[in-house]
Amino acid sequence: MRIGEIARLTGVSARSIRHYHRSGVLAEPPRTTGGYREYDVTALVRISRIAFLSDSGVPLREISALLETAPGSMADDLAAVRSGIDTRIAALTRQRERLDLIAQRAADGLPLGLLPEPVSRALDLCRYAVPDDPDLTALLDREQDLLDLLALNGDFPVQLTASYTAIAFDAGRRTRYLDLLAGFHRIEGRRPSEVEPQIADLVDALLADQDLRALVAGVPAEPGDEHDAADATHGPTLEQLLPDPAQREVVRRLLAASGVRP
């Protein structure tokens, strides 16, 4: 039988059969004097079995060994294949759920990402409050990027969502939040010793408002603290999120005053 006839009988394309040869799962048959491959019934059966196992999720590289295994000894090999399929199904399910969420966010007019809707709404309200202040608007955009990064790296802290919800519903708290961002902007690029009074004022302002204080609850600890090294790889460190020394000093003092080791 020529490869075209084998393809018709098995439902496996000639291209796939040639791929079986290249991968080593199917030995090359002898050729005719005209140079054509000549397949026999044994090859026909093997091709059908290869296709059946491949369609069942067995990787092509594992099929040769499986075909040579005694039927009573296949259980462990098949269980491993099934476990791999379960893992892929779980991953595909997560991807589908993520796409559904992204589609719903797009339908609701929310930006790409996983930032909770109350947080996006609070930041939008803050932007509406300062339409003629490009510096504050830029700070809010950067804040949103950092928060979205936090959301993309894992579960978004519930307390952060609650704090931004409070900002969204309280105009006075929005004003204090914008003042806080402006204060952080003013000390940026300065040595901590040069802006000591401003740092102290920012810490006091954060300590005076539990919702504003909670905005730093998701800031990660530095590697080498009581958290192990594996935890430190889950997201950016404090130094990566706040490369500015003066701004980082505000957060460190706030965490220390709150009983959290920075």
LOMAR-904387 format. One record per atom (N, C-alpha, C, O, CB): x, y, z. Coordinates in pm, whole numbers, plus 50000, padded with zeros to 5 digits. Glycine has a CB too. Example, Ala and Ser with C-alpha at 12.3 -4.5 7.8 and 13.67 -1.06 7.14 Angstrom:
2
513194943150780
512304955050780
513204967050780
514244966850846
511314955350905
512854977550708
513674989450714
512905000350787
513415011450804
514084994050572
***
This chain:
262
500854988050000
500005000050000
500885012450000
501855013250074
499055000150122
500535022049917
501255034649912
500715044050023
499685041350083
501105041249772
501455054850047
501095063750158
499715070150139
499015072550237
502145074750172
499315072850015
497995078549991
496885069150031
495875073450087
497845082249846
497065056150003
496055046250039
495995044450190
494915043350249
496345032749971
497175044250252
497235043250399
496515055250461
495765053650558
498705042550449
496745067050407
496105079150459
494585078050448
493865082050539
496615091650385
494105072750335
492665071450315
492075061250412
490985063550465
492365067350171
492755050250435
492235039650521
492245043550669
491355039550745
493035026950501
493245051050709
493395054450852
492785067950887
492525070751005
494865054350891
492545076350788
492085089850817
493185098950866
492925109950915
490995089450918
494435094350854
495615102150895
496255107750768
496515100250673
496635093450977
496525120750766
497065126850646
498465121550616
499195117250705
497095142150661
498815121950489
500155117750448
501215126250517
502285121350551
500305118650295
500905138950536
501855147750604
502095143050747
503235143050794
501355162350605
501015138850817
501175134050955
501965121050957
502795119051046
499805132051021
501715112250862
502445099650856
503935102350838
504775096050903
501925090650742
504265111850751
505685115350732
506275121150863
507435118750895
505845125850615
505425128650937
505895133951066
506135122551165
507075123251244
504855143951124
505305112151161
505545100451245
506915094351216
507635090451307
504435089851224
507255093651088
508565088351050
509685097051106
510635091951165
508685087450896
509555110151089
510625119251134
510795118851285
511915120151336
510325133651089
509695117151357
509765117051503
510245103651559
510575102751677
508415120451562
510285093451476
510785080451519
509725071151575
510045059951615
511825082351620
508475075651579
507415067251635
506955056751534
506305046951571
506235075851678
507275058751407
506895049351300
508115046951212
508655056251152
505695054851216
508535034251204
509695030951123
509395032850974
508265031050929
510155016551150
510445036550902
510285038050757
510075024150695
510825014850725
511535045050693
509055022650609
508855009650542
509835008150425
510435017950382
507395008250491
509994996050376
510864994450258
510265001850138
509055004350132
511054979350224
511115005150044
510675012349925
510655003049803
511384993149794
511595024449898
509805006649712
509724999149586
510905003049499
511655012249532
508375001749512
511074996049389
512164999549296
511985013549241
512935019849195
512234989349181
510745018349245
510485031949197
510685042549304
510505054449278
509085032849144
511065038249423
511355047749530
510175051149618
510285059949703
511875060149472
509045044449601
507855047149683
507865038649810
508305027149808
506575044449602
507365044449921
507225036650044
506115026350024
505075029249966
506925045750166
506365014350073
505385003550060
504984998950200
505774992850271
505964991649976
503745001950238
503254998850372
502504985550372
501854981950274
502355010150424
502614978350486
501874965850500
500804967550609
500624978450663
502824954150534
500104956750638
499014957350736
499544960950875
498874968150950
498274943950742
500744956050909
501324959351040
501504974451055
501204980251159
502674952151059
501994980850948
502164995350950
500815002250958
500675012351027
502935000150826
499824996850889
498475002450892
497925002551035
497345012451080
497534994450799
498114991451107
497634990451245
498385000051334
497785006751418
497774976151297
499715000751317
500515009551404
500135024251383
500025031851479
502025007551377
499935028151259
499535041951231
498185044951297
497995055751353
499455044551078
497265035551290
495955037651351
496095039151503
495425047451564
495015026051317
496955030951564
497155031651708
497845044851748
497485051051849
497995019651756
498815048951670
499495061751697
498485073151694
498455081651783
500625064251594
497655073251589
496675083951576
495675083651692
495295094051745
495925082751442
495265071451733
494315070051843
494905075451973
494245082952046
493905055251861
496145071752002
496795076452126
497055091452121
496905098452221
498105068952149
497455096352004
497705110651991
496425118652012
496435128852081
498305113851853
495335114051953
494045120751972
493565119752116
492765128052161
492995114651878
494045109652189
493655107952329
494505116452423
494305116152544
493765093352368
495455123952366
496245133052448
497625128152483
498345134952556
495535135852570
498035116452432
499375111552462
500375118852372
500225118552250
499465096052442
501405125352429
502405132052346
503095122152251
503345110652288
503455139052434
503385126652132
503965117852031
505275111652080
505575100052049
504215125551901
506055119352158
507345114252203
507205102552301
508155095052322
508125125452270
506005100752360
505805090052457
505075078152398
504915067852464
505025095352575
504625079352275
503805068852217
504605056252189
504095045252212
503145073752090
505835057452141
506635045552110
506785036652232
506575024552225
508015049752059
507155042952346
507345035152468
506025028852512
506005017452559
507905043952580
504935036152496
503635031052539
503215019052453
502635009552504
502565042252531
503505019652324
503145008652235
503944996052264
503514984852235
503335012652091
505134997952322
505964986452354
505704981152495
506254970852533
507434990052340
504874988152573
504594984152711
503494973552715
502524974352640
504184996252795
503654963952801
502614953752819
501354960352871
501434969252956
503084942552915
500174956352823
498914962752864
498754963853014
498264973953063
497754955252807
499144953653088
498964954053233
499884963853303
499684966653421
499184940553289
500884969153233
501844978353295
501614992853253
502425001553285
503254974353259
500544995353183
500315008753128
499675018453228
499655030553204
499435007853007
499145013253338
498325021553426
499045034153470
498485045053462
497895013653548
500305032753517
501035044553567
501285054553456
501145066653475
502365040353631
501675049453337
501955058453225
500685066053183
500735078053157
502515050453105
499575058953178
498325065353137
497845075253244
497275085653211
497245054753112
498075071953371
497685081153479
498495094053469
497955104953493
497895074553617
499775092953434
500605104953419
500105113553303
500075125753313
502085101153398
499725107053193
499195114453079
497895121353117
497675132953083
498965104952958
497035114153189
495755119853230
495965131753323
495265141853313
494885109253299
496945130553415
497235141653505
497685153953427
497315165253460
498315137553607
498495151653323
498925162953239
497765169453168
497715181753155
499945158353138
496815161353123
495615166853057
494795174953157
494325185853124
494755155452997
494635169753279
493895177153381
494545190653408
493845200753427
493825168953511
495865190953411
496585203453434
496315213453322
496095225253346
498095200953448
496345208353198
496095217253084
494655222253085
494385233853052
496395210052952
493705213353121
492305217453128
492125228653231
491425238453205
491395205453163
492765227053347
492665237353451
493245250453402
492675261153427
493395232853580
494385249653330
495005261953278
494095268453173
493925280653173
496385258853216
493515260453085
492615265952983
491355271853045
490835281952998
492235255052882
490865265453152
489695270853221
490005284453282
489195293653273
489215261153331
491185285653344
491595298653399
491715309053290
491295320553308
492935297453474
492275305153175
492415314653064
491045319153014
490835330952986
493215308252949
490115309653003
488765313252956
488085322653055
487455332453014
487905300652937
488215319753184
487605328553285
488245342353281
487555352453296
487765322453426
489565342853260
490245355753251
489765363653130
489535375653140
491775353853244
489615356853016
489125363652895
487695368652915
487345379552871
489185354152774
486865360552983
485495365053011
485515377653097
484735386953074
484695353853083
486415377853196
486525389553283
486995401853205
486465412753223
487485386753399
487985399853118
488485411053037
487385416352946
487225428452930
489715406652954
486625407052885
485535411252797
484475419052875
483945429052825
484905399052729
484155414552996
483175421553077
483665435353117
482905445053116
482835413353201
484965436353152
485545449453187
485485458853068
485175470653082
487005447753235
485785453552949
485725461952828
484305466752804
484085478352768
486245454252705
483325457752825
481915461652807
481495472352907
480625480552879
481005449452819
482105472053026
481775481753130
482605494653118
482475503653201
481985475653266
483455495353015
484275507252996
485465508153087
486005518953108
483445519253015
485905496753143
487045496553234
488315493553155
488255487053051
486835486153348
489475498153205
490725495653134
491135481053140
490675473353224
491835504353191
492015477353046
492565463853045
493315461153175
494035469753224
493485461952924
493135449153230
493805445653354
492825439353450
491725435353413
494445457753418
493245438453577
492415431953678
492085441153794
491615436653898
493115419653730
492325454053776
492065463453884
490575463453918
489745465053829
492525477553845
490215461554047
488795461354084
488075474154042
488655485054044
488645459454236
486825472754002
486045484053952
485975495754050
486095507154006
484655479553919
485795493554183
485765505054275
487055513054275
487035525154294
485475500254416
488175506354254
489465513354253
489565522054128
489955533654135
490655503254258
489195516354013
489205524153889
488265536153900
488605547153855
488795515353768
487095534053960
486135545053974
486685556054063
486525567854033
484805539854030
487335552254174
487895562154265
488965570554194
488995582754209
488485555354389
489825563954118
490895571254048
490315580453941
490805591553921
491895561453985
489265575953873
488615584453773
488005596853839
488125607953786
487525576553698
487355595153955
486775606554026
487865616354070
487655628454069
485985601754148
489015610854108
490125619654144
490615627554023
490965639354036
491285611454204
490635621353907
491045628553786
490045639653753
490435650653714
491175618853667
488755636753770
487735646953743
487895658753838
487515669953804
486325640853756
488445656353956
488595666954055
489755676354023
489795687554075
488795661054192
490695672053938
491855680453905
492055680953754
493125677253705
493145674953975
491045685453678
491145684953532
492235693953475
492735691553365
489825688853471
492615704453550
493595714053499
494965712353563
495795721353556
493105728053522
495215700753625
496495698453690
497165686353625
496955675053669
496305696253843
497965688553520
498585677153449
499535669153537
499685657053518
499335682153327
500185675753633
501105668553720
500365658353807
500785646853820
501885678353809
499245662753866
498465653553949
497835642453865
497745630953908
497385661154026
497395646153745
496825636053656
497855625353622
497555613453619
496285642553528
499085629853597
500165620353568
500445611453689
500715599553674
501455627853526
500385617253809
500585609353930
499495598953947
499755587653988
500635618454053
498255602753916
497145593253925
497305581953823
496995570353852
495805600553904
497785585353704
498015575053602
499085565353650
498955553253632
498435581553468
500145570753711
501215561853761
500695553253876
501035541453887
502435570153807
499875559353962
499305551754073
498445540154020
498485529054073
498455561054163
497675542953916
496835532353858
497695521253799
497365509453813
495905538153751
498785524953734
499685514753678
500255505853788
500305493653774
500825521353599
500685512053898
501255504254008
500205495154073
500495483754108
501855513654113
498985500354088
497915492254146
497535480754053
497265469654099
496675501054174
497535483353923
497215472753828
498305462153830
498025450253816
497045478553686
499555466453847
500655456953860
500435447853980
500645435753973
502005464253872
500005453854091
499705446054211
498585436054184
498665424554228
499315455254327
497545440354113
496425431454082
496845420153990
496395408854006
495275439354019
497705423153893
498145412953798
499055402753862
499185391553812
498845419353682
499705406253975
500635397154041
499945388154142
500605379754204
501725405054109
498655389554161
497955381054256
496645387354299
496175396854238
498815378254377
496075381854404
494815387154455
495005401254507
495925404054584
494255378054567
494125410254464
494205424254507
493715425054651
492635419954682
493355433554413
494495431354742
494105431854883
492715437854904
492395448354849
495125439954962
491905430954982
490545435555009
490555449355075
489705457755045
489795425555098
491505451555165
491555464255235
491845475855141
491345486955161
492615463755344
492655473355039
492915483854940
491635487554865
491345499254843
494005479454841
490885477354826
489615480054758
488685488054847
488025497354801
488945466854716
488625484454977
487775491755071
488225506255085
487395515355093
487785484955208
489535508355088
490055522055103
489715530654983
489305542154998
491565521755124
489885525254864
489565532954744
488055534954728
487615544954673
490135526054620
487275525454778
485825527354778
485455539154866
484605547254830
485105514554825
486115540154983
485875551555072
486285564655005
485595574855021
486655549655205
487375564554931
487815576554860
486785580454754
486525592354733
489195574254794
486205570454687
485225573254583
483975579854639
483365588154572
484855560454510
483585576154761
482315581054816
482475593254907
481485598554955
481645570054893
483695597654931
483915608655025
484785619254958
485985617254938
484595603555157
484185630654923
484925641154854
486075646354938
487145649454885
483995652754817
485865647355070
486935652055157
488115642655159
489265646955158
486415653855298
487825629855160
488915620055158
489625620155024
490835617955019
488385605855187
488895622754914
489555624054784
490535635654786
491635634654732
488505626054671
490125646654847
491015658254856
492275654754934
493375658454894
490295670154922
492105647655046
493275643855126
494165634055049
495395634555061
492815637355259
493555625454971
494325615954889
495145623454783
496315620354761
493395605654822
494515633254719
495235641154618
496345649354682
497425650754625
494265650454544
496085654654802
497135661854875
498315652554907
499475656454901
496575667955005
497965640154940
498995630254971
499865627554848
501095627254858
498355617255020
499225625554733
499995623254610
500865635354577
502025633854538
499045620354493
500295647154593
501075659354565
502265660354659
503355664454619
500185671854578
502055656554787
503145656854884
504255647154847
505435650354859
502625653655023
503875635354802
504875625654758
505655631154637
506865629154625
504215612254722
504935638054550
505585643654431
506585654354469
507645655454407
504535649354335
506265662454570
507145673554607
508465668754667
509475675654654
506435682754707
508475657154731
509735652554792
510545643754697
511665639854728
509445644754920
509965640654582
510665631954487
511945638454438
511955650254402
509765628454369
513025630854438
514315635854391
515105643454495
516185648454466
514105644654274
514585644354616
515275651454724
515865641254822
515315630354840
514315661254798
516985644954885
517535636354989
516615636755110
516095647355144
518975640755027
516405625355176
515505625155292
515845635755396
514945641555456
515545611655356
517125638255419
517515648155520
517085662255481
516905670855568
519025647755541
516915664755351
516525678155305
515025680655322
514585692055332
516905679855159
514265669855326
512805671355331
512245664455455
511135659055452
512155665555203
512995664655563
512565658055686
511195662955735
510365654655772
513595660155793
510925676155738
509605680655784
508465675555695
507405671655745
509575695855789
508685675655563
507645670855471
507405655855489
506265651255481
508045673855326
508465648355512
508305633955536
507475631655661
506565623355662
509695627055550
507795639055768
507055637555893
505585641255874
504705634655929
507675646356004
505315651855796
503925655955772
503155645155695
501995642455725
503895669255694
503805639255597
503145628755519
502825616555606
501755610655596
504025624655400
503765612955692
503535601555782
502365604655875
501505596055898
504805598255863
502335616855930
501245620756021
499895620355948
498895615756003
501495634956080
499885625155823
498635625355746
498135611055720
496935608455725
498825632855613
499045602055693
498675588255669
498175581455797
497215573855794
499845580455612
498835584355907
498425578356034
497065583556081
496335576656153
499485581056141
496725595656038
495475601756084
494245596556011
493125598856055
495555616756067
494435589555899
493295584655819
493515569955790
494425566255715
493145592855687
492665561555848
492885547155835
492775542355691
493465532955652
491895539655920
491925548655611
491805544455472
493015548355390
493485540655307
490555550255410
493535560455414
494755564455345
495935556055394
496805552355315
495035579555366
495945553155523
497035545055579
497025531055516
498085525155492
496905544055733
495835525855490
495725512355435
496205511555290
496405500655236
494295507655443
496405523055226
496845522855087
498235516955071
498605512754962
496825536855030
499005516455181
500335510555173
500345496355227
501405490355242
501355519055248
499175490755258
499115477455318
499635466755222
500115456255265
497685474055360
499535469455093
499985459354997
501425460854957
501915453354873
499135459854875
502145470555016
503555472354981
504345460555032
504255457255151
504105485655038
505145453954947
505865441954989
507035445055080
507575456155079
506345434454869
507405435255158
508575436655245
509835434855163
509825429155054
508525426455362
510945439955218
512225438155152
512705423855171
512435417855276
513255448255207
513425417955073
513995404655092
514955404655210
515655414455233
514715399854964
514975393655284
515875392755397
515185395155528
515785393255634
516995402455382
513885399555525
513155401055649
512655387355694
513195377055654
511975411055633
511595387455777
511095374655823
510435366755711
510205354755725
510125376655936
510105373455598
509555366355483
510695358655417
511815363555410
508875376155381
510395346555369
511455338855305
511685343855163
510915351755110
511115323955305
512785338855104
513175343654971
512135340454866
511955347954770
514515337854931
511445329154883
510435325454784
509315335554779
508815338654672
509865311654814
508905340854897
507845350754899
508265363354827
507435370054765
507455353955042
509545366754835
510035379154776
509985378954624
510075389454560
511445381954822
509855367054566
509845366254420
508455367654362
508295367854240
510455353254374
507415368554448
506055368854397
505685382354337
504735383054259
505085365454506
506395392854369
506065406054318
507205415554341
508215411754401
504795411254383
507075427954295
508145437754312
508345441354459
507405440954538
507855450254232
509575444854493
509885448754630
509555463554651
509235470754556
511375445954661
509645467754775
509405481754808
510365490754732
509975501254680
509545484054959
511625486754724
512615494954655
512325495754505
512575506054442
514025489454677
511795484954448
511455485254306
510235493954279
510185501254180
511205471054254
509235493254369
508035501354351
508295516054380
507755524854312
506915496254442
509145518754480
509455532554519
510965534554516
511605533954621
508875535954661
511525536754400
512985538454392
513475551354456
514655552654486
513415538154248
512565561054478
512965573754537
513175572054688
512265567554757
511905584654508
514365575554741
514665573254883
513735580854978
513335575455081
516085577154912
513385593354944
512545601255035
511145595355042
510575594255151
512485615854988
510575591654928
509255585554927
509275572155001
508345568855074
508755583554783
510345564554980
510445551655047
510555553455199
510085545155275
511645543754994
511195564455241
511315567055385
509955569555449
509715565555563
512245579055410
509065576155376
507705578255428
507035564755455
506455562655561
506865586655328
507125555755357
506475542755371
507105534855484
506405528355562
506555534955241
508425535255494
509095527755599
508675532655738
508415524655828
510625528755584
508605545655755
508215551055886
506755547555918
506415544356031
508405566455890
505915548255814
504505544955836
504345530355877
503605527255970
503675547855709
505055521355808
504975507255842
505495504655983
504935496656058
505745498955741
506585511556018
507145509956153
506135514856258
505945508356361
508485517656166
505515526156232
504535531456327
503295522656337
502605522756439
504125545656287
503025514856231
501875506056230
502205492056281
501345483256285
501305505056091
503485490256321
503885477356375
504205467056269
504245455056297
502825472056464
504455471756145
504815462556036
506275464656005
506725475855985
503935464855909
507005453556001
508435454755970
508625457755822
508205449755739
509205441856009
509225469055786
509385472655644
510485464555576
510735466455457
509695487355631
***
